Amino acid sequence: MGVSAKIDRNSWQEKEPFAYSFPYRSWDSVMPLFTFPLHWHDYYEILYVLKGNTYASIGGQTYEASEGDILTINKQLVHGFFPSSPGTSARIFQFESKIFNESDNELRDGVLGAPVFARKPLLSVKKDGALYEKAAALIAEMFREYHVRDAGYRLCIKSKLYEYALLFLREIKPEEVVKSGRDTNSRYINERLERILSFIFKNCDKPGLSLDDAANDAALSKFHFTRFFKKQTGQSFHAYLSMVRVSHAVENLLKTDISITDIAYQCGFSSLKTFNRVFKTYTGKSPSQYRSLVVQPPPVGEAS
């Protein structure tokens, strides 16, 4: 995608692949109304909520992020997003550690041993005062530099990223540092979790899917599976399975005209009553209320 000389405030920037010489990108995006599943990757991510609100699971803890809030996600940390309010949008920044130093030494806290960007996942526009203002100013400048691309924009972005990291290291008190309860550098743990989540997504439409099935597929005892899953995601197996099923149901409600009863059974619920109860637990609305809220009738005089 070509980059224009000016930022178009009314369009969403598409993400570009990382350039080998400059592994950084940023763009605006509408957040999915349905769940963006738990996942991990080998780059860092910053998410600035432009409009609406979303719920993020980061390192097994849940955060509610509203307009103006900033989420910072360390690399290799399992994270995902719960259903957002309709129209929620975010400014997304992604970058690899080699933009700093291949060894990652510059991005670790020498005292606490925690990755700098994992110290405080949520910066709140309402609660974090001067710290928030500094962080917001830095990411605003990074976004502008990336999309305007004046001479030296790469140097400017790198300098702002260093300032952003230094902000986390020097201005967040040790007692504020969030403990994720997991080894964020363990590829083995991530790969095992990825296998489990993949199994859940492939089989969530089966009403009889059980904890035993998932534990057997992961070659773990039921006890060890339960402890491992809870530690890595912050959720129980059944809670996460219900969330995945609801997210699929939300997608069907928004994108198809399939009946609510058929959606319930296609998404793995054993009865319409159970579907209605679980759906309302996660979204605050019944399936019919949710569909009518988002799907508006066409203007008078236009074909439906």
Residue pairs with C-beta under 8 A, 6 or more apart in sequence:
1 14
1 16
3 147
3 149
5 148
6 148
7 144
7 147
7 148
12 27
12 28
12 29
12 30
12 89
13 26
13 27
13 28
13 147
14 27
15 25
15 27
15 29
15 92
15 94
16 25
16 27
17 25
18 24
18 25
18 43
18 94
18 96
22 99
22 154
23 43
23 95
23 96
23 98
23 99
24 93
24 94
24 95
24 96
24 99
24 146
24 157
24 161
25 93
25 94
25 95
25 146
26 91
26 92
26 93
26 94
26 142
26 143
26 146
26 147
27 91
27 92
28 50
28 89
28 90
28 91
28 92
29 89
29 90
29 92
30 87
30 88
30 89
31 52
31 54
31 81
31 84
31 88
31 89
31 90
32 81
32 84
33 83
33 84
33 86
33 88
33 250
33 251
33 254
33 294
34 83
34 247
34 248
34 250
34 251
34 254
35 80
35 81
35 82
35 83
35 243
35 244
35 246
35 247
35 250
36 80
36 81
37 80
37 197
37 201
37 244
37 247
38 57
38 78
38 79
38 80
38 193
38 197
38 233
38 240
39 78
39 79
39 80
39 194
39 197
40 76
40 77
40 78
40 79
40 190
40 193
40 194
41 75
41 76
42 75
42 76
42 96
43 75
43 94
43 95
43 96
43 97
44 72
44 73
44 74
44 75
44 94
44 95
44 96
44 97
44 117
45 71
45 72
45 73
45 79
45 92
45 93
45 94
46 70
46 71
46 72
46 73
46 92
46 93
46 94
46 139
46 164
47 56
47 65
47 70
47 71
47 72
47 73
47 90
47 91
47 92
47 93
48 68
48 69
48 70
48 71
48 90
48 91
48 92
48 93
48 136
48 139
49 65
49 66
49 67
49 68
49 69
49 70
49 71
49 88
49 89
49 90
50 67
50 89
50 90
50 91
51 67
51 87
51 88
51 89
52 66
52 67
52 84
52 85
52 86
52 87
52 88
52 89
53 64
53 65
53 66
53 67
53 84
53 85
53 88
54 64
54 65
54 81
54 82
54 83
54 84
54 85
54 88
54 90
55 62
55 63
55 64
55 65
55 81
55 82
55 83
55 84
56 62
56 63
56 65
56 71
56 79
56 80
56 81
56 82
56 121
56 122
57 63
57 78
57 79
57 80
57 81
57 82
57 233
57 234
57 235
58 71
58 73
58 77
58 78
58 79
58 121
58 180
59 74
59 77
59 78
59 79
59 118
59 121
59 178
59 180
59 181
59 182
59 184
59 234
60 78
60 180
60 181
60 182
60 230
60 231
60 232
60 233
60 234
60 235
61 121
61 178
61 180
61 234
62 82
62 234
63 71
63 121
63 122
65 71
65 122
66 125
67 125
68 125
68 136
69 122
69 123
69 124
69 125
70 122
70 123
70 132
70 135
70 136
70 139
71 121
71 122
71 123
72 117
72 120
72 121
72 123
72 168
73 79
73 117
73 121
74 115
74 117
74 118
74 184
75 96
75 97
75 115
75 117
75 184
76 184
76 185
76 186
76 187
76 190
77 118
77 180
77 184
78 182
78 190
78 193
78 232
78 233
82 243
82 282
83 246
83 247
83 250
83 282
83 283
86 293
86 294
91 139
91 143
93 139
93 142
93 143
95 161
97 104
97 107
99 158
99 161
100 106
100 107
100 158
100 161
100 162
100 165
101 107
104 115
106 165
107 115
107 116
107 117
107 165
108 114
108 115
108 116
109 115
109 116
109 119
109 169
109 177
111 174
112 119
112 174
112 177
114 177
115 184
116 165
116 168
116 169
117 165
117 168
118 178
118 180
118 184
119 168
119 169
119 172
119 176
119 177
119 178
120 168
120 172
120 176
120 177
120 178
121 178
123 131
123 132
123 135
123 136
124 132
125 132
125 136
131 167
131 171
131 172
134 167
134 171
135 164
135 167
138 160
138 163
138 164
138 167
139 160
139 164
141 156
141 160
142 156
142 157
142 160
142 161
145 153
145 156
145 157
145 160
146 153
146 157
181 231
182 189
182 231
182 232
183 189
189 232
192 218
192 228
193 228
193 229
193 232
193 233
195 217
195 218
196 214
196 217
196 218
196 225
196 229
199 214
199 217
199 218
200 209
200 214
200 240
200 241
200 244
201 244
203 209
203 213
204 241
204 244
204 245
204 248
204 267
204 268
205 245
205 248
205 266
205 267
205 268
206 268
207 265
207 268
207 269
207 270
209 241
209 268
211 222
211 225
211 226
211 237
211 238
212 222
214 225
214 237
215 221
215 222
215 224
215 225
215 226
218 225
220 228
225 237
226 236
226 237
229 235
229 236
229 237
229 240
230 236
233 240
235 243
241 268
242 278
242 281
242 282
243 282
245 267
245 268
245 269
245 278
246 267
246 278
246 279
246 282
246 283
248 267
249 263
249 264
249 267
249 275
249 279
249 287
250 283
250 290
252 258
252 263
252 266
252 267
253 260
253 263
253 287
253 290
253 291
253 294
254 291
254 294
254 295
256 263
258 266
260 272
260 275
260 287
260 288
260 291
261 272
263 275
263 287
264 271
264 272
264 274
264 275
264 276
264 287
267 275
269 275
269 278
275 287
276 286
276 287
279 285
279 286
279 287
279 290
280 286
283 290
285 293
297 304
298 304
